[in-house]
């Protein structure tokens, strides 16, 4: 790769910039932080944990970014001020509410103290990602889409629980930073919002090594990662407490744990998975008897790893994945040159249609896990992981808008410039034109292979895991059924009384299930639908143009999310192709 000139950060986006083509304001609405102050600042904005929020004129609240020229835009949590993708907002000074409708002057509101721009981001220079480098993300998405992963947690299962153990990378504190939040912090926050609506979901977030207030402890931890065991133990306390609370409510619970991490945090996530396997999750029943939920096969795990690097203390511990980890995704940085940041081979056995995968994409270490203000690549990596995580459960993590090709935020950072030699060196990369890696265990002479999904991944597992493809690679026949089914379902819904009509979300579930049912029945088109009964007794009969029919209960159709049912259709299509 030739030496390219650094790119200067852009402003907040002119009306002709890619950012100006934003999604509707409603897509940026967020939950109001419970402890946010109601006092507006001089610019009419609210502040919580260093973030700025605008109260919308028609109700609701959005997070905002303030561009270098002072322009206020709606933004998503993972976006930085100068990369906010939402509409430009306009302030009503009478009540400090905001709207995306221009004022009489037609000019957007601007606030004081705009953010400065410069040639460096996080202390290093960067260069524009090429078209071929961006294409590595399309290839990674294809590889992830071909994975076949277990459905670990479903909202409609009264015994199912989901715990997300989120470990951030060195120097990352998602609770304190305004700019440069990591993908782990953003995804953990999304799960936190999900837990407000669903008590069967819980998340515990632990900030990265080297975030302590004591400067000496901070520097030592950044250099060595010596708090590795302390952070695992802290997460273990949180999990044990939540497991006990869930068990008190329902002794038949099954816990799915997602071990999520970046950098040294990814090493901690893998180490925590092994801690759970080795030590168990201990609860007490009403008689005081201690029960190990792991030994009783009531726990399964998934590993979600952003560019694991274990320099220092993590390398002294076993981070190979235990048998209770039934799926995993590792995203690897192709352009990380530092000898001190060799990638750890935590996931070691991957093939198409397997529940484990490692993808390599262009970018340096924190272009993968996040942390820079210019974060076009980090957004893409966050979305790759969200696609994978969304396939494990029906807890939906919304994707973030990705900057278009050529946008100034799509850059590769020269992370090796962070410290001069000999602190940071690039000898291995320079000699081999590629990044080095290390094994996942104290014994670096072996790596752990994973079993094929056709073999039950955990001997003695008490509940059957359903494996489905991550992607929705539907056949033309299924696509035709979706089109004809949508028309038939809309016609049926139009015939119902006002109190019986289905809203968009349940209608989409019923539509997907009707396609799944007709696909299994061998039908090639949906001509019409009829409904009989009401409430729990309601049934839908689907007819094709030849008089063939299939019937199903509405309650069955509403059990699973639309995404899950579409993936079942894709799996059926794949099996049908292979059977020919």
Steps between C-alpha positions, in 0.01 A plus 500: 500500500647834395533797730190715454454851623293556814142604444366798688174437688187635341253746643150413611380453144373749246160460333677323211705262716416130550398579856222728382316201355386391847225275621178642647527667839285227655777246439722692744257512792647342812397419854525793737786435745335447841727745684535772237457854629208704369712817500592622150841648432552834328448332162169339595645149537497246783816329624547151643838330553659751267254434219265757353127439449226704333134490600292468184207733441254217430618299801793273572873554524800446271873499553671774300840572355641850471705546184818702466289793372254471788224329301281270711403161353319196635741212555518141612698397806797365305537809280738782572413868487637574154361173360141531626278350230163645603303801382615853581297627796349843558436649841186671622646749753162549668490152654840350410346227284652392172365399159632387164267753336689817397413831662378799301859595419573154358829485689589229754564593860866514598650484844817644641834330567517284185731200507847563355631298206855388434724263312514239774244280669592338830856622459564321167460583133272310266427448132186449294392136471511383139213335316667159531550551873130581545415191295657287774190582706269361234701179495488481881123552496469215250706268722292590805178451304610145416543411868244266652452593863278387789191691602600556863233725650139572406268746667202265479679229701413559869809306612754677280735768637774703328805645678747714305849525652660802331873566550640817344851549364800676650432866573132480403235622744158511339352679801734798475592572140307724264712430192661170415273252676574138415269253329483301824371805689243576229372143473486464879291816514260357242457187711449721806211676328359158401511390865272791595227334291589137572597390855635174356792691345791638704835656413806583707758737350857523630717784375842419359839467670679828564192707579571547872522848652830424674763597239756240609248214505361626169837494320601159638166345404515645149847353451441157656127434528571379855137546612393210273400267790333781694276587206399139448412472868296821490299369205456166676346673803251677272406178320461297820274765652281520190482122469384471861230764446377323187513158672294632791231596248520180297717195587460371143699784345754443224764770473666601174816705555645721227868570573569827316834679493755715318881480515603393852128500573456226237767301683304554820180389327665172396653456845162567660340231284754254637444626857129425463578152371758423770334660803135481403211731575394426856149564634312385810153356494237574764637231731847655486646224282768625261449422130751543218303609193793421269533140618123457474523610133301818545760736351630552146733773375597698189825689437484837319855630464634821347872453417622326818847609616642357822828684555616456861299319766231350269768294322568320829145362514305238306264673258405194292125466468325235714237254379212712628589762235286377213570781251741788450610779266841667501572812290870548420678823395701453180691829518616489863882513475618519861706206624353560844145449363514150354156348451406209727358191330211453740272344238708245313278271291277655234322373189194615300167420667674465837400676825852648532668750271798735479480786249784734408422855389709802414573745778724530803422374850260776610347526152358158590397556861439875485655787689591753232291802406529415130313172534362396163671161519411450868132550415527229235665262747236572762231414246672175405488398865139618539399283204655200673356580844152559356506146362560348846192650664187692410626804691552737208798734494439777248768549235677834475506694170828431322681790328492471121810407302728804477373660819786659701431284807595181312866504599771262615694630800876463530486361853875436507552877532350498851843453660849514348730199474594302705162525675316423174683304229384350169776249422277194444256684272780660299677167445190290429262758350239381742405493864630251753284291731533296820322195640209514740643317801786497746633209293552673167578168328138408446174659395154378580302359208122519495257217424268509201143618568363163387637365828327633809762752617448432866449140601204475733344832402148488638328709236536466126673783320352610170770604251399758239697697240594856595413628152164487325604346168150432370413311182304669222207278590500629858532859379195451277307360796594804708370734229170317447461438872536868583216585262275224635567591863430869439170404336412281799594769750283750313197277550537491879323730739692791660562311825628187321745658256867414543760771543811497280718289732262206558392516136862458390533193726183346360612576145837331548341197667246461218788483252680243715184286525425516126865437410498180706171399336655532153280789388639750249263795545262640760169589337290589804463457877204441728473526879271308733454544873628780720768551764698189590270287284557700181627301202609611155453288189724578203395400146702485181360538147458121465277458803770360725483633854693511826370606841675634811414662832559873532658441843762275336577767242555762769745295709815596310637819350475564128879473474506155661226367272669639187820325604303175536377550145858558381608181678215307335604640162861390557392148596277486190788601273729238652235228466482542122 
